[in-house]
Amino acid sequence: MRLGERLKALLKNVILKLKSIVGWWFGKNTGLKVGVLIFWTLWMLGTAGLPQNQDFPLYQVPMLYVGGYFVFYFVCVIIVLFVNKNRRKEVQSTYNSRQPFNMQQVDAMTGTEFENLCVNILRKNGYEMIKQTKATGDQGVDIIAEKDSRKYAIQCKRYRNPVGNHSVMEVCSGRIYYSCDVGVVMTNSTFTPQAIEHAKRTGVLLWDREIIRKMLN
């Protein structure tokens, strides 16, 4: 492989890695992630000048840093909410357009964007009473929806690799927790043989890349 091709491949891998990192930061619990990072940074700044091996009670942390933590935390949360709101609008705008929705666009989404897209897909395909669960403690279920008098517990997985058996087990448990009739795992990827076998035994529906493509267009 020539040097130019190697550099091109390296640059492509770096870009994909950065996109993955950005997607993680702007996924669920973004405010918490930013807050923890800021708190850790301010804590290090506040204790940087202390001698080593010296006890440092919590109440002696400079109030300036504590106040600064809360100010920066809320500013970051507002910024993140604004960015996520604009991203949701972009996804909704693209979905509502008459242009075909290709899977490359779906693959480039963050987990939160994919979940919002799944809501639109369900709505388009006749599902009603659609509700997204809370970000934490969702019991493996991202969306609850109803169709034909049946209640569905749906987990959304925006993956690069095949979705494994763990997701099927989670949605099985979540279906019972939310008193639903059917468990579903939606993904832009495919499923492992173990996941397919477990789904057959438990009655969980697996909506993979091809099914999502058909539901989109």
PyMOL commands that set and color helices and strands:
alter all, ss='L'
color gray80, all
select helices_A, chain A and resi 3-25+30-47+58-60+63-96+103-107+111-124+165-177+193-202+209-216
alter helices_A, ss='H'
color red, helices_A
select strands_A, chain A and resi 128-132+143-147+150-157+182-187+205-207
alter strands_A, ss='S'
color yellow, strands_A
deselect
rebuild
show_as cartoon
